[in-house]
Amino acid sequence: MTPQQAILALLAERAADATLCPSEAARRLAGPEGDWRAHMDAVHAAVDTLTEDGTIALSWKGAPMQKRRGPYRIARR
């Protein structure tokens, strides 16, 4: 599974207006006993790509974000 697939799969499993933390995608990639932090750079890169192509939207505390920086949540666009 790629980071993009992990992000999109997690979003597909949730309500249409739900968001997810990028660490959830990293945890999905790492598996139950894996080092999820080792996957964070790949997840951030995937988030950048999916944001640029309009597939996902980013926010923090309900405020939309145009680009990833600091803490953020991921949602369907």
N, CA, C and O atoms as a GROMACS GRO file, in nm:
protein
  308
    1MET      N    1   0.085  -0.118   0.000
    1MET     CA    2   0.000   0.000   0.000
    1MET      C    3   0.089   0.124   0.000
    1MET      O    4   0.187   0.132   0.074
    2THR      N    5   0.054   0.220  -0.083
    2THR     CA    6   0.129   0.345  -0.087
    2THR      C    7   0.070   0.442   0.016
    2THR      O    8  -0.041   0.421   0.064
    3PRO      N    9   0.144   0.547   0.049
    3PRO     CA   10   0.088   0.648   0.140
    3PRO      C   11  -0.041   0.709   0.086
    3PRO      O   12  -0.135   0.733   0.163
    4GLN      N   13  -0.047   0.734  -0.045
    4GLN     CA   14  -0.170   0.790  -0.104
    4GLN      C   15  -0.286   0.694  -0.084
    4GLN      O   16  -0.396   0.736  -0.049
    5GLN      N   17  -0.262   0.565  -0.107
    5GLN     CA   18  -0.368   0.466  -0.091
    5GLN      C   19  -0.414   0.458   0.055
    5GLN      O   20  -0.533   0.444   0.082
    6ALA      N   21  -0.320   0.468   0.148
    6ALA     CA   22  -0.356   0.463   0.290
    6ALA      C   23  -0.445   0.581   0.327
    6ALA      O   24  -0.545   0.564   0.398
    7ILE      N   25  -0.410   0.700   0.281
    7ILE     CA   26  -0.488   0.820   0.310
    7ILE      C   27  -0.629   0.806   0.253
    7ILE      O   28  -0.727   0.830   0.323
    8LEU      N   29  -0.638   0.768   0.126
    8LEU     CA   30  -0.768   0.758   0.060
    8LEU      C   31  -0.853   0.646   0.119
    8LEU      O   32  -0.975   0.659   0.129
    9ALA      N   33  -0.790   0.535   0.158
    9ALA     CA   34  -0.864   0.425   0.220
    9ALA      C   35  -0.922   0.468   0.355
    9ALA      O   36  -1.038   0.439   0.385
   10LEU      N   37  -0.843   0.536   0.434
   10LEU     CA   38  -0.893   0.584   0.564
   10LEU      C   39  -1.009   0.681   0.546
   10LEU      O   40  -1.107   0.675   0.620
   11LEU      N   41  -0.998   0.772   0.450
   11LEU     CA   42  -1.107   0.865   0.425
   11LEU      C   43  -1.233   0.792   0.378
   11LEU      O   44  -1.344   0.829   0.417
   12ALA      N   45  -1.215   0.690   0.296
   12ALA     CA   46  -1.330   0.614   0.245
   12ALA      C   47  -1.402   0.538   0.356
   12ALA      O   48  -1.522   0.511   0.344
   13GLU      N   49  -1.333   0.505   0.462
   13GLU     CA   50  -1.391   0.431   0.574
   13GLU      C   51  -1.470   0.520   0.669
   13GLU      O   52  -1.535   0.470   0.761
   14ARG      N   53  -1.465   0.651   0.648
   14ARG     CA   54  -1.528   0.746   0.742
   14ARG      C   55  -1.643   0.820   0.678
   14ARG      O   56  -1.665   0.815   0.557
   15ALA      N   57  -1.716   0.889   0.762
   15ALA     CA   58  -1.826   0.973   0.714
   15ALA      C   59  -1.769   1.078   0.618
   15ALA      O   60  -1.652   1.114   0.626
   16ALA      N   61  -1.853   1.126   0.530
   16ALA     CA   62  -1.809   1.220   0.426
   16ALA      C   63  -1.746   1.346   0.482
   16ALA      O   64  -1.658   1.404   0.420
   17ASP      N   65  -1.790   1.391   0.599
   17ASP     CA   66  -1.738   1.515   0.656
   17ASP      C   67  -1.629   1.491   0.763
   17ASP      O   68  -1.587   1.586   0.829
   18ALA      N   69  -1.586   1.368   0.779
   18ALA     CA   70  -1.484   1.334   0.880
   18ALA      C   71  -1.344   1.369   0.830
   18ALA      O   72  -1.318   1.376   0.710
   19THR      N   73  -1.254   1.391   0.926
   19THR     CA   74  -1.114   1.418   0.894
   19THR      C   75  -1.026   1.312   0.959
   19THR      O   76  -1.072   1.233   1.042
   20LEU      N   77  -0.900   1.311   0.919
   20LEU     CA   78  -0.805   1.220   0.981
   20LEU      C   79  -0.672   1.289   1.003
   20LEU      O   80  -0.638   1.386   0.935
   21CYS      N   81  -0.599   1.238   1.098
   21CYS     CA   82  -0.465   1.286   1.129
   21CYS      C   83  -0.367   1.213   1.038
   21CYS      O   84  -0.384   1.094   1.012
   22PRO      N   85  -0.265   1.281   0.988
   22PRO     CA   86  -0.168   1.214   0.902
   22PRO      C   87  -0.100   1.095   0.970
   22PRO      O   88  -0.060   1.000   0.903
   23SER      N   89  -0.089   1.099   1.102
   23SER     CA   90  -0.026   0.986   1.171
   23SER      C   91  -0.109   0.858   1.158
   23SER      O   92  -0.055   0.748   1.168
   24GLU      N   93  -0.239   0.871   1.135
   24GLU     CA   94  -0.323   0.753   1.115
   24GLU      C   95  -0.283   0.679   0.987
   24GLU      O   96  -0.281   0.556   0.984
   25ALA      N   97  -0.251   0.754   0.883
   25ALA     CA   98  -0.204   0.692   0.758
   25ALA      C   99  -0.069   0.625   0.780
   25ALA      O  100  -0.045   0.515   0.730
   26ALA      N  101   0.018   0.690   0.854
   26ALA     CA  102   0.149   0.631   0.884
   26ALA      C  103   0.135   0.504   0.965
   26ALA      O  104   0.207   0.407   0.943
   27ARG      N  105   0.042   0.503   1.058
   27ARG     CA  106   0.018   0.383   1.138
   27ARG      C  107  -0.036   0.270   1.052
   27ARG      O  108   0.000   0.154   1.072
   28ARG      N  109  -0.123   0.302   0.957
   28ARG     CA  110  -0.176   0.201   0.864
   28ARG      C  111  -0.062   0.140   0.784
   28ARG      O  112  -0.057   0.019   0.763
   29LEU      N  113   0.030   0.224   0.738
   29LEU     CA  114   0.144   0.174   0.659
   29LEU      C  115   0.238   0.088   0.743
   29LEU      O  116   0.290  -0.012   0.695
   30ALA      N  117   0.259   0.127   0.867
   30ALA     CA  118   0.354   0.057   0.954
   30ALA      C  119   0.302  -0.076   1.004
   30ALA      O  120   0.380  -0.167   1.032
   31GLY      N  121   0.171  -0.088   1.015
   31GLY     CA  122   0.116  -0.211   1.071
   31GLY      C  123   0.118  -0.205   1.223
   31GLY      O  124   0.172  -0.111   1.281
   32PRO      N  125   0.061  -0.305   1.287
   32PRO     CA  126   0.043  -0.301   1.432
   32PRO      C  127   0.172  -0.292   1.513
   32PRO      O  128   0.173  -0.231   1.620
   33GLU      N  129   0.277  -0.348   1.466
   33GLU     CA  130   0.403  -0.348   1.542
   33GLU      C  131   0.512  -0.262   1.479
   33GLU      O  132   0.625  -0.260   1.526
   34GLY      N  133   0.477  -0.190   1.372
   34GLY     CA  134   0.577  -0.114   1.298
   34GLY      C  135   0.604   0.024   1.357
   34GLY      O  136   0.532   0.072   1.444
   35ASP      N  137   0.710   0.085   1.306
   35ASP     CA  138   0.750   0.220   1.347
   35ASP      C  139   0.679   0.320   1.257
   35ASP      O  140   0.728   0.353   1.149
   36TRP      N  141   0.563   0.368   1.301
   36TRP     CA  142   0.484   0.458   1.218
   36TRP      C  143   0.555   0.590   1.191
   36TRP      O  144   0.534   0.650   1.086
   37ARG      N  145   0.638   0.635   1.282
   37ARG     CA  146   0.708   0.762   1.262
   37ARG      C  147   0.801   0.757   1.141
   37ARG      O  148   0.827   0.860   1.078
   38ALA      N  149   0.851   0.639   1.108
   38ALA     CA  150   0.938   0.623   0.992
   38ALA      C  151   0.864   0.647   0.860
   38ALA      O  152   0.926   0.668   0.757
   39HIS      N  153   0.731   0.645   0.864
   39HIS     CA  154   0.649   0.665   0.744
   39HIS      C  155   0.598   0.808   0.729
   39HIS      O  156   0.536   0.841   0.628
   40MET      N  157   0.623   0.893   0.827
   40MET     CA  158   0.565   1.028   0.824
   40MET      C  159   0.613   1.113   0.707
   40MET      O  160   0.533   1.186   0.649
   41ASP      N  161   0.740   1.106   0.671
   41ASP     CA  162   0.788   1.185   0.556
   41ASP      C  163   0.715   1.145   0.429
   41ASP      O  164   0.678   1.231   0.349
   42ALA      N  165   0.694   1.015   0.410
   42ALA     CA  166   0.622   0.968   0.290
   42ALA      C  167   0.476   1.012   0.293
   42ALA      O  168   0.419   1.046   0.190
   43VAL      N  169   0.416   1.010   0.411
   43VAL     CA  170   0.276   1.054   0.424
   43VAL      C  171   0.266   1.204   0.395
   43VAL      O  172   0.175   1.247   0.324
   44HIS      N  173   0.358   1.284   0.448
   44HIS     CA  174   0.356   1.428   0.421
   44HIS      C  175   0.372   1.455   0.271
   44HIS      O  176   0.303   1.541   0.216
   45ALA      N  177   0.461   1.383   0.204
   45ALA     CA  178   0.480   1.400   0.059
   45ALA      C  179   0.352   1.362  -0.016
   45ALA      O  180   0.314   1.431  -0.111
   46ALA      N  181   0.287   1.255   0.026
   46ALA     CA  182   0.162   1.215  -0.037
   46ALA      C  183   0.053   1.319  -0.015
   46ALA      O  184  -0.025   1.348  -0.106
   47VAL      N  185   0.047   1.376   0.104
   47VAL     CA  186  -0.050   1.482   0.134
   47VAL      C  187  -0.026   1.601   0.042
   47VAL      O  188  -0.121   1.658  -0.012
   48ASP      N  189   0.098   1.640   0.023
   48ASP     CA  190   0.129   1.752  -0.067
   48ASP      C  191   0.078   1.724  -0.208
   48ASP      O  192   0.018   1.810  -0.271
   49THR      N  193   0.103   1.603  -0.258
   49THR     CA  194   0.060   1.565  -0.393
   49THR      C  195  -0.093   1.564  -0.403
   49THR      O  196  -0.149   1.621  -0.497
   50LEU      N  197  -0.160   1.501  -0.308
   50LEU     CA  198  -0.305   1.493  -0.310
   50LEU      C  199  -0.371   1.629  -0.292
   50LEU      O  200  -0.480   1.653  -0.345
   51THR      N  201  -0.307   1.719  -0.218
   51THR     CA  202  -0.359   1.855  -0.203
   51THR      C  203  -0.344   1.932  -0.333
   51THR      O  204  -0.437   2.001  -0.376
   52GLU      N  205  -0.228   1.921  -0.394
   52GLU     CA  206  -0.203   1.993  -0.520
   52GLU      C  207  -0.297   1.949  -0.631
   52GLU      O  208  -0.340   2.031  -0.712
   53ASP      N  209  -0.329   1.818  -0.635
   53ASP     CA  210  -0.417   1.773  -0.743
   53ASP      C  211  -0.566   1.784  -0.708
   53ASP      O  212  -0.652   1.745  -0.788
   54GLY      N  213  -0.596   1.838  -0.590
   54GLY     CA  214  -0.734   1.867  -0.553
   54GLY      C  215  -0.812   1.749  -0.498
   54GLY      O  216  -0.934   1.757  -0.485
   55THR      N  217  -0.745   1.640  -0.464
   55THR     CA  218  -0.814   1.522  -0.413
   55THR      C  219  -0.855   1.537  -0.268
   55THR      O  220  -0.962   1.490  -0.229
   56ILE      N  221  -0.772   1.603  -0.189
   56ILE     CA  222  -0.801   1.621  -0.046
   56ILE      C  223  -0.795   1.769  -0.010
   56ILE      O  224  -0.745   1.852  -0.085
   57ALA      N  225  -0.847   1.799   0.107
   57ALA     CA  226  -0.840   1.935   0.163
   57ALA      C  227  -0.775   1.925   0.300
   57ALA      O  228  -0.786   1.822   0.368
   58LEU      N  229  -0.709   2.031   0.342
   58LEU     CA  230  -0.644   2.036   0.472
   58LEU      C  231  -0.709   2.142   0.559
   58LEU      O  232  -0.759   2.243   0.510
   59SER      N  233  -0.706   2.117   0.689
   59SER     CA  234  -0.759   2.216   0.784
   59SER      C  235  -0.690   2.197   0.918
   59SER      O  236  -0.624   2.096   0.942
   60TRP      N  237  -0.706   2.297   1.004
   60TRP     CA  238  -0.664   2.286   1.142
   60TRP      C  239  -0.765   2.360   1.227
   60TRP      O  240  -0.790   2.479   1.206
   61LYS      N  241  -0.823   2.290   1.322
   61LYS     CA  242  -0.926   2.344   1.411
   61LYS      C  243  -1.039   2.410   1.333
   61LYS      O  244  -1.091   2.515   1.371
   62GLY      N  245  -1.075   2.347   1.222
   62GLY     CA  246  -1.186   2.393   1.140
   62GLY      C  247  -1.152   2.498   1.037
   62GLY      O  248  -1.236   2.529   0.951
   63ALA      N  249  -1.032   2.555   1.042
   63ALA     CA  250  -0.993   2.657   0.945
   63ALA      C  251  -0.922   2.592   0.827
   63ALA      O  252  -0.828   2.514   0.846
   64PRO      N  253  -0.966   2.621   0.703
   64PRO     CA  254  -0.901   2.562   0.588
   64PRO      C  255  -0.756   2.606   0.574
   64PRO      O  256  -0.719   2.717   0.612
   65MET      N  257  -0.676   2.517   0.520
   65MET     CA  258  -0.534   2.546   0.493
   65MET      C  259  -0.508   2.521   0.345
   65MET      O  260  -0.558   2.424   0.289
   66GLN      N  261  -0.431   2.608   0.283
   66GLN     CA  262  -0.396   2.590   0.143
   66GLN      C  263  -0.278   2.494   0.125
   66GLN      O  264  -0.272   2.419   0.028
   67LYS      N  265  -0.185   2.498   0.221
   67LYS     CA  266  -0.065   2.414   0.216
   67LYS      C  267  -0.042   2.353   0.353
   67LYS      O  268  -0.087   2.404   0.455
   68ARG      N  269   0.029   2.243   0.352
   68ARG     CA  270   0.063   2.174   0.476
   68ARG      C  271   0.173   2.250   0.549
   68ARG      O  272   0.278   2.281   0.493
   69ARG      N  273   0.144   2.280   0.677
   69ARG     CA  274   0.247   2.334   0.766
   69ARG      C  275   0.195   2.321   0.908
   69ARG      O  276   0.078   2.347   0.935
   70GLY      N  277   0.283   2.282   0.996
   70GLY     CA  278   0.239   2.258   1.133
   70GLY      C  279   0.138   2.146   1.141
   70GLY      O  280   0.132   2.063   1.051
   71PRO      N  281   0.059   2.143   1.247
   71PRO     CA  282  -0.042   2.038   1.260
   71PRO      C  283  -0.155   2.061   1.159
   71PRO      O  284  -0.187   2.175   1.124
   72TYR      N  285  -0.215   1.951   1.114
   72TYR     CA  286  -0.323   1.961   1.016
   72TYR      C  287  -0.408   1.834   1.019
   72TYR      O  288  -0.366   1.730   1.070
   73ARG      N  289  -0.527   1.847   0.964
   73ARG     CA  290  -0.619   1.734   0.945
   73ARG      C  291  -0.645   1.721   0.796
   73ARG      O  292  -0.635   1.818   0.721
   74ILE      N  293  -0.679   1.600   0.754
   74ILE     CA  294  -0.702   1.568   0.613
   74ILE      C  295  -0.851   1.535   0.595
   74ILE      O  296  -0.910   1.462   0.675
   75ALA      N  297  -0.909   1.589   0.488
   75ALA     CA  298  -1.050   1.561   0.457
   75ALA      C  299  -1.067   1.540   0.306
   75ALA      O  300  -0.980   1.575   0.226
   76ARG      N  301  -1.181   1.481   0.271
   76ARG     CA  302  -1.216   1.475   0.129
   76ARG      C  303  -1.241   1.616   0.078
   76ARG      O  304  -1.282   1.704   0.154
   77ARG      N  305  -1.218   1.635  -0.048
   77ARG     CA  306  -1.250   1.763  -0.110
   77ARG      C  307  -1.390   1.754  -0.167
   77ARG      O  308  -1.440   1.850  -0.224
   0.00000   0.00000   0.00000
